[in-house]
């Protein structure tokens, strides 16, 4: 920390509460003069959000903050910035550790903190705390957060699996807790799910350094966009596999829709981008965990835009499209990644390839493709 400079802030999140609390405790011990803020949202649906502030000696204060729009996460956002500003003004705090509640995703909080850098603090790192032995059980859990008591609002319809996936994949640093139940396959799964992350053992003494490395919210957001996401590479180790499937020709919407259940249950985690023959302008995002699939329209393919519109797109989008350009299809492509123990590679490849347009269908054109398809309904709901 530069004397007189903005107060550094690190976010520590994750559904693995014990690992998260251990990570925060270690940071408080490793960085003298640090404090931790935590909003307990467990009673949010009942109307109460508790904010705790503590240092390495234990809790220093508790208070309550009112709900905003009947949403505990909204209350967190409204309360967090003023509290960080108060800490920055009071000084000297060498590091403010924002410990997120179980189901809170780090991206929203990171963008809120970064947007208020003029208040005397700056975001310097984002960490997700992980118990490797719990990665597969969490990722495979299709229960709604409400069913497990982890919903942040009455209207929260997220599942355990998709929430954990976003927590894991957004953070550039994974704080990995020691667990006697951890196997080599658990560690392999963690590496394949987020190979770009820096993994740090919680007890290694290296957390403090990682808390001050800096964080770019714009780059982090670009890395999550389906058009330019940093997807894992093909891999096979310790019984855990990642299959990268790339093709150029479009999907037959009807056959793909009929195969969705089998495809989203084929792996603990799958994600990527794809295109349908009857929607050639739409870049579609694929996001599946816990047996639940989310398909969304992520905007236009760059190939569908007029040349003049390219300059209005983010640099990351233009670069990704240029690197993946095809003379016939432009940046349109199928790029799906499946990660799981005991992955049936051959069966998955066969099923995916069977959903593409055949040579005959490509020649015959749109009149030969059945309409409407299940995607018309699915994407209309998503919109």
C-alpha positions in Angstrom: 0.0 0.0 0.0 1.3 3.4 -0.9 1.2 5.8 2.1 -1.6 8.2 1.5 -2.9 6.3 -1.4 -6.3 4.6 -1.8 -7.1 1.9 0.6 -6.6 -1.6 -1.0 -9.7 -3.8 -1.1 -9.7 -7.6 -1.7 -12.9 -9.6 -2.3 -13.0 -13.1 -0.9 -16.1 -15.2 -1.9 -17.3 -18.7 -2.4 -19.9 -21.2 -1.4 -17.4 -23.2 0.6 -17.9 -21.2 3.8 -15.2 -22.9 6.0 -12.6 -22.4 3.3 -13.7 -18.8 2.9 -13.6 -18.0 6.6 -10.1 -19.6 6.9 -8.9 -17.5 3.9 -10.2 -14.3 5.5 -8.6 -15.2 8.9 -5.3 -15.8 7.2 -5.4 -12.5 5.4 -6.1 -10.7 8.6 -3.1 -12.3 10.3 -0.8 -11.9 7.4 -1.6 -8.2 6.8 -1.1 -6.2 10.0 -3.7 -3.4 10.2 -6.3 -5.1 8.0 -10.0 -5.4 8.7 -12.8 -7.6 7.3 -16.3 -6.7 6.4 -19.0 -9.3 6.1 -22.7 -9.0 5.3 -24.7 -12.0 6.7 -27.6 -12.5 4.3 -29.0 -15.6 6.0 -32.0 -13.7 7.3 -32.3 -11.5 4.3 -35.6 -12.9 3.1 -37.0 -12.3 6.6 -35.9 -8.6 6.4 -32.6 -8.4 8.2 -29.0 -8.1 6.9 -26.3 -8.0 9.5 -22.9 -6.3 8.8 -19.9 -7.4 10.8 -16.5 -5.7 10.9 -13.6 -7.5 12.5 -9.8 -7.6 12.7 -7.4 -10.3 13.5 -8.5 -10.4 17.2 -12.1 -11.1 16.4 -15.4 -9.3 15.8 -15.2 -5.5 16.5 -18.8 -4.5 15.7 -22.2 -5.7 14.4 -25.0 -3.7 13.0 -28.1 -4.1 10.8 -28.9 -2.6 7.4 -32.3 -2.5 5.9 -33.3 -4.4 2.8 -33.5 -2.6 -0.5 -36.2 -3.7 -3.0 -36.7 -6.9 -0.8 -33.2 -8.0 -2.0 -30.4 -8.8 0.4 -27.7 -8.4 -2.3 -29.1 -4.9 -3.1 -28.8 -4.0 0.6 -25.2 -5.2 0.5 -24.4 -3.1 -2.5 -26.0 0.0 -1.0 -24.2 -0.4 2.3 -20.8 -1.6 1.2 -19.5 1.5 -0.6 -20.3 4.0 2.3 -18.7 1.6 4.8 -15.6 1.2 2.7 -15.4 5.0 2.3 -15.8 5.4 6.1 -12.9 3.0 6.7 -10.7 4.8 4.1 -11.4 8.2 5.7 -10.8 6.9 9.2 -7.4 5.2 8.2 -5.0 3.8 8.4 -6.4 0.5 7.2 -3.7 -1.5 5.2 -6.2 -3.8 3.6 -10.0 -4.1 3.6 -11.2 -7.7 3.1 -14.7 -7.9 1.8 -15.9 -11.4 2.7 -19.0 -12.2 0.6 -21.8 -14.3 1.9 -22.1 -17.8 0.5 -24.2 -17.3 -2.6 -23.1 -13.8 -3.5 -21.2 -13.7 -6.8 -18.0 -11.7 -7.0 -18.5 -10.0 -10.3 -21.3 -7.7 -9.2 -19.5 -6.6 -6.1 -16.2 -6.1 -7.9 -17.8 -3.8 -10.4 -19.6 -1.8 -7.7 -16.3 -1.3 -5.8 -14.3 -0.5 -8.9 -16.9 2.1 -10.0 -16.3 4.1 -6.8 -12.6 4.4 -6.9 -12.9 8.1 -6.2 -14.1 7.3 -2.6 -10.6 6.6 -1.3 -10.3 2.9 -2.0 -9.4 0.6 -4.9 -10.0 -3.0 -5.7 -6.7 -4.9 -5.7 -7.8 -8.5 -6.0 -10.6 -11.0 -6.2 -10.3 -14.5 -4.6 -12.7 -17.5 -4.5 -12.0 -19.8 -1.6 -12.3 -23.5 -2.5 -12.3 -26.8 -0.7 -11.2 -29.2 -3.6 -13.2 -32.1 -2.2 -16.4 -30.1 -2.5 -15.9 -28.9 -6.1 -17.7 -31.8 -7.8 -20.5 -32.0 -5.3 -21.2 -28.3 -5.6 -20.9 -28.2 -9.4 -23.2 -31.2 -9.8 -25.9 -29.8 -7.4 -28.9 -28.7 -9.4 -30.9 -27.6 -6.3 -32.3 -24.1 -6.3 -30.5 -21.8 -3.8 -33.9 -21.3 -2.1 -34.1 -25.0 -1.3 -30.8 -24.9 0.5 -31.4 -21.7 2.4 -28.9 -19.7 0.3 -31.2 -17.5 -1.7 -30.3 -13.8 -1.5 -33.9 -12.7 -2.4 -37.4 -14.1 -2.6 -37.0 -14.0 -6.4 -33.6 -15.7 -6.5 -33.9 -18.6 -8.9 -30.2 -19.5 -9.3 -29.0 -23.1 -8.6 -26.1 -24.2 -6.4 -24.2 -25.5 -9.5 -24.4 -22.5 -11.7 -23.7 -20.1 -8.8 -20.6 -22.0 -7.8 -19.4 -22.1 -11.4 -19.5 -18.3 -11.8 -17.8 -17.8 -8.4 -15.0 -20.1 -9.4 -14.5 -18.9 -13.0 -14.5 -15.2 -12.4 -11.8 -15.0 -9.8 -8.1 -14.8 -11.0 -7.0 -16.2 -7.6 -8.3 -19.5 -6.0 -7.5 -19.8 -2.3 -7.3 -23.6 -1.9 -8.0 -25.0 1.5 -6.2 -28.1 2.8 -8.7 -31.0 3.2 -7.9 -34.6 4.1 -10.7 -35.7 1.8 -9.1 -34.1 -1.3 -8.0 -36.6 -4.0 -5.8 -36.1 -7.0 -8.9 -36.2 -9.2 -10.4 -33.3 -7.2 -7.3 -31.2 -7.9 -7.3 -32.2 -11.6 -10.9 -31.1 -11.9 -10.1 -27.7 -10.2 -7.2 -27.1 -12.6 -9.3 -28.0 -15.7 -12.3 -25.9 -14.7 -10.2 -22.7 -14.3 -6.7 -23.3 -15.8 -5.9 -19.6 -16.0 -6.4 -19.0 -12.2 -3.5 -18.7 -9.8 -4.0 -21.3 -7.1 -2.6 -20.5 -3.7 -2.8 -22.8 -0.7 -4.5 -21.0 2.2 -1.7 -22.0 4.6 1.2 -21.2 2.3 1.8 -17.6 3.5 1.3 -16.3 0.0 -2.2 -14.8 0.3 -1.1 -11.4 1.4 1.0 -10.9 -1.7 -1.9 -12.0 -4.0 -4.2 -9.5 -2.3 -2.3 -6.5 -3.7 -1.6 -7.7 -7.3 -4.3 -5.5 -8.9 -7.6 -6.2 -10.6 -9.1 -5.0 -13.9 -12.9 -5.3 -14.0 -13.1 -4.6 -17.7 -10.7 -7.4 -18.6 -12.5 -9.7 -16.2 -15.8 -9.0 -17.8 -14.4 -9.5 -21.3 -13.0 -12.9 -20.2 -16.5 -14.0 -19.2 -18.2 -12.9 -22.4 -19.1 -15.9 -24.6 -17.6 -14.4 -27.7 -14.1 -14.1 -26.2 -14.2 -16.2 -23.0 -11.0 -17.9 -22.0 -12.2 -21.5 -22.2 -10.2 -24.5 -21.0 -8.1 -26.5 -23.3 -8.4 -30.2 -24.1 -7.1 -32.3 -21.2 -7.2 -35.7 -19.6 -5.7 -36.5 -16.2 -6.5 -38.4 -13.1 -9.8 -39.7 -14.6 -11.0 -36.1 -15.3 -11.3 -34.9 -18.9 -12.0 -31.7 -20.8 -13.3 -32.1 -24.3 -13.1 -29.1 -26.6 -15.5 -29.4 -29.5 -15.1 -26.9 -32.4 -16.9 -27.0 -35.7 -17.8 -24.5 -38.4 -21.1 -25.6 -39.9 -24.3 -24.7 -38.0 -26.5 -26.7 -35.8 -29.8 -28.2 -37.0 -32.0 -26.5 -34.3 -34.5 -29.3 -34.1 -32.0 -32.1 -33.5 -29.9 -30.0 -31.1 -33.0 -29.1 -29.0 -33.9 -32.8 -28.8 -30.4 -33.6 -27.6 -30.2 -30.8 -25.0 -31.0 -33.0 -21.9 -28.4 -35.6 -22.8 -25.8 -32.9 -23.6 -26.2 -30.9 -20.4 -26.1 -34.1 -18.3 -23.0 -35.4 -20.1 -20.6 -33.4 -18.0 -20.4 -31.7 -14.6 -19.6 -28.4 -16.4 -20.0 -27.2 -20.0 -19.9 -23.8 -21.6 -19.1 -22.0 -24.8 -20.8 -20.4 -27.8 -22.7 -21.8 -30.8 -24.9 -20.9 -33.7 -28.1 -22.3 -35.2 -28.7 -22.5 -39.0 -32.1 -20.7 -38.6 -30.5 -17.9 -36.5 -27.3 -17.1 -38.3 -26.9 -13.6 -36.9 -27.2 -14.7 -33.2 -24.2 -15.6 -31.1 -25.7 -18.0 -28.5 -24.2 -18.7 -25.1 -24.1 -22.2 -23.6 -23.8 -22.5 -19.8 -24.5 -25.7 -18.0 -23.8 -27.0 -14.5 -25.6 -29.4 -12.1 -27.6 -30.8 -15.0 -29.2 -27.4 -15.7 -28.6 -25.6 -19.0 -28.9 -21.9 -19.7 -29.0 -20.8 -23.3 -29.0 -17.0 -24.0 -28.7 -14.7 -27.0 -25.3 -13.0 -26.4 -25.7 -10.5 -29.3 -24.7 -10.5 -32.9 -21.8 -12.4 -34.5 -19.3 -9.8 -35.8 -19.7 -11.3 -39.3 -23.4 -10.2 -39.3 -22.5 -6.5 -38.7 -21.7 -3.9 -41.3 -18.0 -2.8 -41.4 -18.9 0.6 -39.9 -20.2 -1.1 -36.7 -16.9 -2.9 -36.0 -15.4 0.2 -34.5 -18.2 0.4 -32.0 -17.5 -3.0 -30.6 -15.0 -3.7 -27.7 -11.4 -4.3 -28.8 -11.6 -7.8 -27.2 -14.5 -8.7 -29.5 -12.8 -7.5 -32.6 -9.6 -9.3 -31.7 -11.3 -12.6 -31.0 -13.3 -12.4 -34.2 -10.2 -11.6 -36.3 -8.3 -14.5 -34.8 -11.1 -17.0 -35.4 -12.2 -15.7 -38.9 -13.4 -18.2 -41.5 -13.7 -17.1 -45.2 -17.2 -18.4 -45.5 -18.7 -18.2 -41.9 -16.7 -15.3 -40.5 -16.5 -15.7 -36.7 -19.5 -18.0 -36.5 -18.5 -21.2 -35.0 -19.3 -24.0 -32.5 -17.0 -23.8 -29.6 -18.2 -25.9 -26.6 -16.2 -27.2 -23.8 -17.2 -30.1 -21.5 -15.3 -30.9 -18.2 -16.1 -33.9 -16.0 -14.8 -37.1 -14.4 -15.5 -40.2 -16.4 -16.4 -38.2 -19.5 -17.7 -40.3 -22.5 -15.6 -38.5 -25.1 -16.6 -40.7 -28.0 -20.3 -40.7 -27.2 -20.3 -36.9 -26.7 -18.5 -36.2 -30.0 -20.9 -38.5 -31.8 -24.0 -36.8 -30.3 -22.7 -33.3 -31.0 -21.7 -34.0 -34.6 -25.1 -35.6 -35.2 -26.8 -32.3 -34.4 -25.0 -30.4 -37.2 -26.6 -29.8 -40.6 -25.8 -32.6 -43.1 -24.3 -31.9 -46.5 -27.7 -32.4 -48.0 -29.4 -29.9 -45.6 -26.7 -27.3 -46.3 -27.4 -27.6 -50.0 -31.2 -27.6 -49.8 -31.2 -24.4 -47.7 -33.6 -23.0 -45.1 -36.8 -24.3 -46.7 -35.7 -27.8 -45.6 -35.3 -26.9 -42.0 -38.3 -27.5 -39.8 -39.9 -24.5 -38.0 -40.7 -23.6 -35.3 -38.2 -25.3 -33.1 -37.9 -25.5 -29.3 -35.3 -22.8 -29.4 -37.9 -20.3 -30.6 -39.7 -20.8 -27.2 -36.5 -21.1 -25.2 -34.8 -17.9 -26.4 -38.0 -15.9 -26.3 -38.3 -16.8 -22.6 -34.6 -15.9 -22.0 -35.1 -12.5 -23.7 
